[in-house]
Amino acid sequence: MISIKKKPKRRPISIRRNLAIYWSFLKPYTFLFVLALLAILMISVIHVFERYLFKYAIDGSTQFGEGTLASSAFLHLLFLVAAFYLASLLIKALMNWLQFYFIHKVESNMILDLKHHFFKHLVYLSHKFHTTHKSGSLISRIIRGGGAVENMTDVLVFNIAPLLFELLVVSYALFSVDRRTIFVIFFTVAAFIAYSTFIQYYQRRQQSVANVHEDTEKAYISDVFTNVDSIKYFGKENSITSRFHTLASRTKNAFFRTWNYNQWSYAGQNIIVGLGTFFLLFLSFKSFLRGDITVGTLVFVYTTYNSLLGPLYGFMNGMGNFHRSIVNFDDLFQYGTISNDIVDKLHAPKLNISKGQIVFKDVSFSYYKSPVLHTFNLTIHSHEKVALIGHSGSGKSTVIKLLYRLYDVDQGAIFIDVKNIKDVQQESLRSALSIVPQECVLFDDTIYNNIAFSNSRASKREVWQAIRFAQLDKTIAQFPDKDQTIVGERGVKLSGGEKQRVSLARALLANKKILILDEATSSLDSQTEHDIQQDLKQLMKGRTVLIIAHRLSTIMHADKIVVLDKGKIIQLGTHEQLIRQKGKYRTLWRLQQGGYIK
């Protein structure tokens, strides 16, 4: 199970680097983004224009009340104000529609691009990476990263751009009306932003800590549900639930501390806005009492100032989302800095296997500085069946992982048909091999699709040939949905034997010249194993086969048996040869009496 960490480490967050990566995803859609900004600018102009119309209507009403404006002229003024106002409503509605249309196009494409980029990057990272990172955290960060793209783009379009455009348009409008009010507005806006930024700086740091706690919690949830059978078998529901409560409580407390900054932010913001309103009205009324401005201008100044408050509060709320997005970006973008430790050479060719000869030459390998193989030499000729046996930890599985180049050898080399596997494309290497693994993990998909996964070009007839070979046809016939039965996550709806038969069918359908059987029949009952062993002999014909087995009775007819101990070959020969020699193989054979190595 995942361990519970007390204090997650903080990483320094580079806003510039994260924004640069964000921009790389936005850049292909710059034109659409600019169109959305132009629509927002038009909306800001219309907002101020509507207040100008209101100013003229009030001033006209004042003149009409004082008798300095004729009723016909006043009615004409009101008609023009109404006409312009209705026209502005139509234009604003159109601009709003265009704004959302363009930005939704940008966001949906960016989210797809980001998810695809990082999903592909993570999938191609090495086996070592995936054995040291929790799948729950990977899932959480990809999803949060997609949400962060939407939030960041919304901040730019709906929070930052409206405030900048409103300030620009309002400043231009007030410059000819009452210049002193411009200074009050700018001081208010500057103080508001400075204070809010100060609070959000500390809130961002706490958000980073909260994200680490949340990732740990999600990774734990993923680990629990992956191993739910073990929890049931050992009756550990209470202890697991208690441990989850501890993790969830830490996440809650971390987010609570993050959200607490909001109350300080809102309190200070309200004081700054209140003071700004006071000084604005004070100066405006002084100008009005001196006769420098009209009632309409006084109303225009106040309503225009009020129109800035919405974008101003929206800007600071947006900055909160901005910092949260930066933190979420950082959590995901750090994976982009991880390079694959298994790298193809430049212009490496694809591997095409013609004979299927495998040679391990002076191979040494250590796992986390712990030696596993020592000067390992083994030649497997074309169409030869070679079995590897030995106690757990003797190096059998490591041989397979090195052959698949899930790890690179420390010394020596591995050749397939005289080609060093480090000189060919690793994906082509793995595609050229076929394996029945010891632990068969299936996709949460149909039985048919799980088998067809190894050969997407196979016909339905070929898939069913593989099904019948693995003796799955009788089992499938008992399911209501037959071969379209969903097997569940990791194949949980199937028994161990059924999963292994799916794996056998998958390997047969792949139809490769090199076949690896890693405990291929360990989960089958004796009768099914006996039946399949006969079919396996047919499957192995014309192929180079590497077999790992604990059950020695399954490898008696191998062309060569290799006995491993502590990463070294201690015996090599056929069953008949080894059974006559004093050594580990004969000892194991006698212990098993046809069964398993203890």
C-alpha positions in Angstrom: 0.0 0.0 0.0 1.0 3.6 -0.5 2.7 5.2 2.5 1.4 8.3 4.1 3.8 11.2 4.0 3.7 13.8 6.7 5.0 16.9 4.9 5.0 17.1 1.1 7.9 18.9 -0.3 7.4 22.3 -2.0 8.9 22.8 -5.4 9.8 26.3 -6.7 7.3 27.2 -9.4 8.4 29.0 -12.5 5.6 31.2 -13.8 7.5 32.2 -16.8 8.3 28.6 -17.9 4.7 27.4 -17.3 3.3 30.4 -19.3 5.8 29.7 -22.1 4.5 26.1 -22.3 0.9 27.3 -22.1 1.6 29.7 -25.0 3.0 26.9 -27.1 -0.4 25.3 -26.9 -2.2 28.6 -27.6 0.0 29.7 -30.5 -1.7 27.6 -33.2 -5.0 29.3 -32.4 -3.8 32.9 -32.1 -6.1 34.2 -34.8 -9.2 32.9 -33.1 -7.9 34.2 -29.7 -7.4 37.7 -31.2 -10.9 37.7 -32.7 -12.3 36.9 -29.2 -10.3 39.8 -27.7 -11.6 42.2 -30.4 -15.2 41.2 -29.5 -14.4 42.0 -25.9 -13.0 45.4 -26.8 -16.2 46.2 -28.7 -18.2 45.2 -25.7 -16.2 47.5 -23.4 -16.7 50.4 -25.9 -20.4 49.7 -25.9 -20.6 49.7 -22.1 -19.1 53.3 -21.9 -21.2 54.4 -24.9 -24.4 53.3 -23.1 -23.4 55.5 -20.2 -22.8 58.4 -22.5 -26.3 58.0 -23.8 -27.6 58.0 -20.2 -25.6 61.2 -19.6 -27.1 62.9 -22.6 -30.6 61.8 -21.6 -30.1 63.2 -18.0 -28.6 66.5 -19.3 -31.5 66.8 -21.8 -34.0 66.2 -19.0 -32.4 68.9 -16.8 -32.5 71.4 -19.7 -36.1 70.5 -20.5 -37.0 71.0 -16.8 -35.3 74.3 -16.7 -37.1 75.4 -19.9 -33.9 75.8 -22.0 -34.8 72.9 -24.3 -38.0 72.6 -26.4 -40.2 69.6 -26.0 -39.8 68.6 -29.7 -36.0 68.8 -29.4 -36.2 66.8 -26.1 -38.3 64.1 -27.7 -35.9 64.0 -30.7 -33.0 63.6 -28.3 -34.9 60.8 -26.4 -35.7 59.1 -29.7 -32.0 59.2 -30.8 -30.9 57.9 -27.4 -33.4 55.0 -27.6 -32.4 54.2 -31.2 -28.7 54.1 -30.4 -29.3 52.1 -27.2 -31.3 49.4 -29.1 -28.6 49.3 -31.7 -25.9 48.9 -29.1 -27.9 46.0 -27.5 -27.9 44.2 -30.8 -24.2 44.8 -31.4 -23.3 43.7 -27.9 -25.4 40.5 -28.2 -23.6 39.7 -31.4 -20.2 40.4 -29.8 -21.0 38.3 -26.8 -22.0 35.4 -29.1 -18.8 35.7 -31.2 -16.7 36.0 -28.0 -17.9 32.8 -26.6 -17.8 31.0 -30.0 -14.2 31.9 -30.6 -13.0 31.2 -27.1 -14.8 27.8 -26.9 -13.1 26.8 -30.2 -9.7 27.8 -28.7 -10.2 26.1 -25.4 -11.5 22.8 -26.7 -8.6 22.5 -29.1 -6.0 23.4 -26.6 -7.3 20.9 -24.0 -7.3 18.2 -26.6 -3.7 19.1 -27.7 -2.5 19.2 -24.1 -4.0 16.0 -23.0 -2.8 14.2 -26.2 0.7 15.6 -25.8 1.2 14.6 -22.2 -0.7 11.3 -22.5 1.6 10.3 -25.4 4.7 11.5 -23.4 3.7 9.5 -20.4 2.9 6.4 -22.3 6.3 6.5 -24.1 8.2 7.0 -20.8 10.1 3.9 -19.7 9.0 1.0 -17.6 11.2 2.4 -14.8 9.1 5.6 -14.7 5.8 3.7 -14.5 7.1 1.5 -11.7 8.0 4.6 -9.6 4.9 6.8 -10.2 1.4 6.2 -9.0 -1.2 6.0 -11.7 -3.7 7.9 -9.6 -1.4 10.9 -9.5 -0.8 10.7 -13.3 -4.6 10.7 -13.9 -5.2 13.5 -11.5 -2.6 15.8 -13.0 -3.7 15.2 -16.6 -7.3 16.0 -15.7 -6.2 19.1 -13.7 -4.0 20.2 -16.5 -6.8 20.1 -18.9 -9.0 22.1 -16.5 -6.1 24.6 -16.0 -6.0 25.3 -19.7 -9.7 26.3 -19.7 -9.2 28.3 -16.5 -6.2 30.1 -17.7 -7.8 31.0 -21.1 -10.9 32.2 -19.3 -8.8 34.4 -17.0 -7.1 36.0 -20.0 -10.4 36.5 -21.9 -13.0 37.2 -19.2 -10.9 38.7 -16.4 -7.7 40.4 -17.6 -8.8 41.6 -21.0 -12.1 43.2 -19.8 -10.3 45.2 -17.1 -7.6 46.5 -19.4 -10.1 47.4 -22.1 -12.5 49.1 -19.7 -9.6 51.1 -18.2 -8.5 52.2 -21.6 -11.9 53.2 -22.8 -13.0 54.8 -19.5 -9.8 56.8 -19.2 -10.3 58.1 -22.7 -13.9 59.0 -21.9 -13.2 60.7 -18.6 -10.2 62.6 -19.9 -12.5 65.2 -21.6 -15.0 65.2 -18.7 -13.1 65.4 -15.4 -9.4 64.6 -15.5 -9.0 64.4 -11.7 -11.3 61.4 -11.4 -8.8 59.5 -13.6 -6.2 59.7 -10.9 -8.6 58.5 -8.3 -9.6 55.5 -10.5 -6.0 54.6 -11.2 -4.9 54.8 -7.6 -7.8 52.7 -6.5 -7.2 50.1 -9.2 -3.4 50.0 -8.4 -4.0 49.6 -4.6 -6.7 47.0 -5.2 -4.4 44.9 -7.5 -1.3 45.3 -5.3 -3.1 44.2 -2.1 -4.8 41.3 -3.8 -1.5 40.1 -5.5 0.2 40.2 -2.1 -2.5 37.9 -0.6 -2.5 35.6 -3.6 1.2 35.1 -3.5 0.9 33.3 -0.2 -2.3 31.6 -1.3 -0.5 30.2 -4.3 2.2 28.6 -2.2 -0.5 27.0 0.0 -2.3 25.8 -3.1 0.8 23.9 -4.2 0.9 22.1 -0.9 -2.8 21.3 -1.1 -2.4 19.8 -4.6 0.3 17.5 -3.3 -2.0 16.3 -0.6 -4.8 15.8 -3.1 -2.5 13.8 -5.5 -1.4 11.6 -2.6 -5.1 11.0 -1.7 -6.1 10.1 -5.3 -3.1 7.8 -5.7 -4.1 6.0 -2.5 -7.7 5.7 -3.8 -6.4 4.2 -7.1 -4.1 1.8 -5.1 -6.9 0.7 -2.9 -9.4 -0.1 -5.7 -6.7 -1.8 -7.7 -6.0 -4.1 -4.7 -9.6 -4.4 -3.4 -9.5 -8.2 -3.5 -6.5 -8.3 -1.1 -8.4 -5.9 1.2 -11.4 -8.3 1.2 -9.4 -11.4 1.7 -7.6 -10.0 4.7 -10.6 -8.2 6.2 -8.8 -4.8 6.2 -11.7 -2.5 5.3 -11.6 -0.7 8.7 -7.8 0.0 8.6 -8.0 1.0 4.9 -10.9 3.4 5.6 -9.1 4.8 8.6 -6.0 5.5 6.6 -8.0 7.1 3.8 -9.7 9.4 6.5 -6.3 10.5 7.6 -5.3 11.4 4.0 -8.6 13.0 3.2 -8.3 15.1 6.4 -4.9 16.4 5.4 -6.3 17.3 2.0 -9.2 19.1 3.7 -7.0 21.0 6.1 -4.7 22.1 3.3 -7.5 23.4 1.1 -9.1 25.0 4.1 -5.9 27.0 4.7 -5.9 27.9 1.1 -9.4 29.2 1.1 -8.9 31.1 4.3 -6.8 33.7 2.3 -10.0 34.7 0.5 -11.6 36.3 3.6 -8.5 38.6 4.0 -8.6 39.3 0.3 -12.3 40.3 0.2 -12.1 42.5 3.4 -9.1 44.5 2.1 -10.6 44.9 -1.3 -13.9 46.2 0.0 -12.0 48.9 2.1 -10.0 50.0 -0.9 -13.1 50.2 -3.2 -15.0 52.1 -0.5 -12.2 54.7 -0.1 -11.9 55.1 -3.8 -15.7 55.7 -4.1 -15.5 58.3 -1.3 -12.7 60.3 -2.9 -14.3 60.0 -6.4 -17.7 61.4 -5.1 -15.9 64.1 -3.1 -14.1 65.4 -6.1 -17.0 65.1 -8.4 -19.4 66.9 -6.1 -16.9 69.7 -5.6 -16.7 70.1 -9.4 -20.5 70.0 -9.6 -20.9 72.7 -6.9 -18.5 74.9 -8.7 -20.5 74.5 -11.9 -17.7 72.8 -13.8 -19.8 69.7 -14.6 -23.4 68.9 -15.2 -25.7 66.4 -13.3 -25.4 64.1 -16.3 -21.6 64.2 -16.1 -21.7 63.6 -12.4 -23.9 60.5 -13.0 -21.7 59.5 -15.9 -18.5 59.6 -13.7 -20.1 57.6 -10.9 -21.7 55.0 -13.1 -18.5 54.6 -15.2 -16.5 54.1 -12.0 -19.0 51.5 -10.8 -18.8 49.8 -14.2 -15.1 49.2 -13.5 -15.7 47.5 -10.2 -17.2 44.3 -11.8 -14.1 43.8 -14.1 -11.8 44.8 -11.2 -13.2 42.1 -8.8 -13.4 39.7 -11.8 -9.7 40.5 -12.5 -8.7 39.5 -9.0 -10.9 36.5 -8.9 -9.3 35.6 -12.2 -5.8 36.1 -10.7 -6.7 33.5 -8.1 -7.6 31.1 -10.9 -4.5 32.2 -12.7 -2.3 31.1 -9.8 -4.2 27.9 -9.3 -3.8 27.2 -13.0 0.0 27.9 -12.8 0.2 25.4 -9.9 -1.8 22.8 -11.8 0.3 23.4 -14.9 3.5 23.0 -12.9 2.2 19.7 -11.5 1.7 18.4 -15.0 4.4 20.2 -16.9 7.1 18.7 -14.6 6.5 15.4 -16.4 7.6 17.1 -19.6 11.0 17.6 -18.1 11.4 13.9 -17.5 13.3 12.3 -20.4 13.0 8.7 -21.3 16.0 6.7 -20.0 15.4 4.2 -22.8 16.3 6.2 -25.9 16.4 5.2 -29.6 19.5 6.1 -31.5 19.1 8.8 -34.2 17.6 7.3 -37.4 17.4 3.9 -35.8 15.9 1.3 -38.2 12.9 -0.9 -37.4 13.6 -4.5 -36.4 12.6 -7.1 -38.9 13.1 -10.6 -37.6 13.8 -13.3 -40.2 15.3 -16.2 -38.2 14.6 -15.4 -34.5 18.1 -16.1 -33.1 18.7 -14.5 -29.7 22.1 -13.9 -28.2 22.9 -12.6 -24.7 26.6 -11.6 -24.7 28.4 -10.8 -21.5 25.3 -9.1 -20.1 25.4 -7.5 -16.6 22.6 -5.6 -15.0 21.9 -4.0 -11.7 18.6 -2.7 -10.4 19.0 0.3 -8.2 22.6 -0.6 -7.6 21.6 -4.2 -6.6 23.3 -6.7 -9.0 20.9 -9.0 -10.8 22.8 -10.5 -13.7 26.5 -11.1 -13.9 28.3 -11.7 -17.2 25.3 -13.5 -18.6 25.9 -15.4 -21.8 23.2 -17.4 -23.6 22.5 -18.2 -27.3 19.0 -19.3 -28.4 19.1 -20.6 -31.9 16.4 -20.0 -34.4 13.3 -22.3 -33.7 14.9 -23.4 -30.4 12.8 -23.9 -27.2 14.8 -22.7 -24.2 13.5 -22.8 -20.6 14.7 -20.6 -17.8 14.3 -21.9 -14.2 15.4 -20.9 -10.8 14.2 -19.6 -7.5 12.5 -16.2 -7.2 15.1 -13.5 -7.6 17.4 -15.6 -9.7 17.1 -13.2 -12.7 14.5 -15.0 -14.9 12.1 -12.1 -15.2 15.0 -9.7 -15.6 16.2 -11.6 -18.7 12.7 -11.0 -20.3 12.6 -7.3 -19.4 16.1 -6.8 -20.8 15.1 -8.6 -24.0 12.1 -6.3 -24.3 14.4 -3.4 -23.6 12.3 -2.2 -20.7 15.7 -1.6 -19.2 19.1 -1.2 -20.8 22.0 -3.5 -19.9 24.8 -2.0 -17.9 27.4 -4.1 -19.8 27.4 -6.4 -22.7 24.7 -6.6 -25.4 21.6 -8.5 -26.6 21.3 -9.5 -30.3 18.3 -10.6 -32.3 19.4 -11.9 -35.7 22.8 -10.4 -35.2 21.3 -6.9 -34.6 22.0 -5.2 -31.3 18.5 -4.4 -29.9 19.9 -1.0 -28.8 20.4 -0.1 -32.5 16.8 -0.6 -33.5 13.6 1.3 -32.7 12.4 0.0 -29.3 8.7 0.0 -30.3 9.5 -2.2 -33.4 11.5 -4.5 -31.1 8.5 -5.0 -28.8 6.1 -5.3 -31.7 8.3 -8.2 -33.1 7.9 -10.2 -29.9 4.9 -12.0 -28.4 4.4 -12.9 -24.8 2.1 -14.7 -22.5 2.9 -12.9 -19.2 2.7 -14.4 -15.7 0.2 -11.8 -14.6 -2.4 -11.2 -17.4 -3.9 -7.7 -16.9 -6.7 -7.0 -19.3 -8.4 -3.8 -20.5 -11.9 -3.0 -19.3 -13.2 -4.0 -22.6 -14.8 -7.0 -24.4 -13.1 -10.4 -24.5 -12.9 -10.1 -28.3 -11.2 -6.7 -28.2 -8.7 -7.8 -25.6 -7.6 -10.6 -27.8 -7.6 -8.5 -31.0 -5.4 -5.9 -29.2 -2.3 -7.8 -30.3 -3.2 -7.7 -34.0 -5.6 -5.0 -35.0 -5.5 -6.1 -38.6 -6.7 -9.7 -37.8 -10.0 -10.8 -39.3 -12.9 -12.1 -37.1 -12.1 -15.6 -38.3 -8.5 -15.3 -37.2 -9.6 -14.0 -33.8 -12.0 -16.9 -33.3 -9.2 -19.4 -34.3 -7.1 -18.0 -31.5 -10.1 -18.2 -29.1 -10.7 -21.9 -30.0 -7.0 -22.6 -29.7 -7.0 -21.2 -26.1 -10.1 -23.3 -25.4 -12.1 -20.1 -24.6 -14.9 -20.9 -26.9 -16.7 -23.1 -24.4 -16.3 -20.6 -21.7 -17.5 -17.7 -23.9 -20.6 -19.7 -24.9 -21.7 -19.6 -21.2 -21.7 -15.8 -21.1 -24.9 -13.9 -22.0 -22.9 -11.5 -24.3 -20.5 -14.2 -25.6 -17.3 -12.6 -26.9 -18.7 -9.1 -26.3 -18.6 -9.7 -22.6 -16.9 -6.8 -20.7 -14.2 -8.3 -18.6 -14.0 -5.4 -16.0 -11.0 -3.4 -14.8 -7.8 -5.5 -15.1 -10.1 -8.4 -16.1 -11.6 -8.7 -12.6 -14.8 -10.4 -14.0 -12.8 -13.4 -15.2 -11.1 -16.1 -13.3 -7.3 -16.4 -13.3 -7.5 -19.3 -15.7 -9.8 -17.5 -18.0 -7.6 -14.4 -18.1 -4.6 -16.6 -18.9 -6.4 -18.2 -21.7 -7.3 -14.7 -23.1 -3.6 -14.0 -22.9 -2.7 -17.2 -24.8 -5.2 -16.3 -27.5 -3.8 -12.8 -27.7 -0.2 -14.2 -28.1 -1.3 -16.7 -30.8 -3.1 -13.9 -32.8 0.1 -11.8 -32.7 1.8 -14.5 -34.7 5.4 -13.5 -34.0 8.6 -15.5 -34.7 9.8 -15.1 -31.1 7.4 -16.3 -28.4 7.9 -15.8 -24.6 5.9 -18.0 -22.2 6.2 -16.6 -18.7 4.3 -19.1 -16.5 1.8 -19.4 -19.4 -0.3 -22.2 -17.8 0.2 -21.5 -14.1 -3.4 -20.4 -13.5 -5.0 -23.3 -15.4 -6.5 -26.4 -14.0 -4.7 -29.7 -14.7 -7.1 -30.9 -17.4 -7.1 -27.6 -19.3 -3.3 -27.3 -18.9 -2.9 -30.8 -20.4 -5.1 -29.9 -23.3 -3.4 -26.6 -23.9 0.1 -28.1 -23.6 -0.7 -30.2 -26.7 -1.8 -27.0 -28.6 1.3 -25.1 -27.3 3.5 -27.6 -29.1 1.7 -26.7 -32.3 2.1 -23.0 -31.4 5.8 -23.3 -30.8 6.5 -25.0 -34.1 8.6 -22.8 -36.3 9.1 -20.2 -33.6 12.0 -19.3 -31.2 10.5 -19.8 -27.7 11.8 -18.6 -24.4 10.0 -20.3 -21.5 9.9 -19.3 -17.8 8.4 -22.0 -15.6 8.3 -23.1 -12.0 6.5 -26.3 -12.9 9.3 -28.4 -14.3 6.9 -30.9 -15.9 6.0 -28.2 -18.4 9.5 -27.7 -19.7 10.7 -31.4 -19.9 10.7 -31.3 -23.7 12.6 -28.0 -24.1 15.6 -28.1 -26.4 17.6 -26.4 -23.7 17.1 -25.8 -20.0 19.0 -23.0 -18.3 19.2 -23.1 -14.5 19.8 -19.7 -12.9 21.0 -18.8 -9.4 21.8 -15.2 -8.3 22.0 -14.0 -11.8 24.4 -16.6 -13.1 23.9 -19.8 -15.2 24.8 -22.7 -13.0 23.5 -25.5 -15.2 22.7 -25.9 -18.9 21.4 -28.8 -20.9 18.3 -30.9 -21.8 16.1 -32.5 -19.2 17.7 -35.9 -19.6 21.2 -34.5 -19.3 20.4 -32.4 -16.2 18.5 -35.1 -14.4 21.6 -37.3 -14.5 23.9 -34.6 -13.1 24.3 -33.7 -9.5 23.1 -30.2 -9.0 20.2 -27.9 -8.4 18.0 -29.1 -11.3 17.9 -32.7 -10.1 17.3 -31.5 -6.5 14.4 -29.4 -7.7 13.0 -32.2 -9.7 13.0 -34.5 -6.8 11.4 -31.9 -4.6 8.7 -31.2 -7.0 7.9 -34.7 -8.2 6.2 -33.0 -11.1 4.9 -30.1 -9.1 6.3 -26.6 -8.4 9.6 -25.2 -7.1 9.1 -24.2 -3.5 
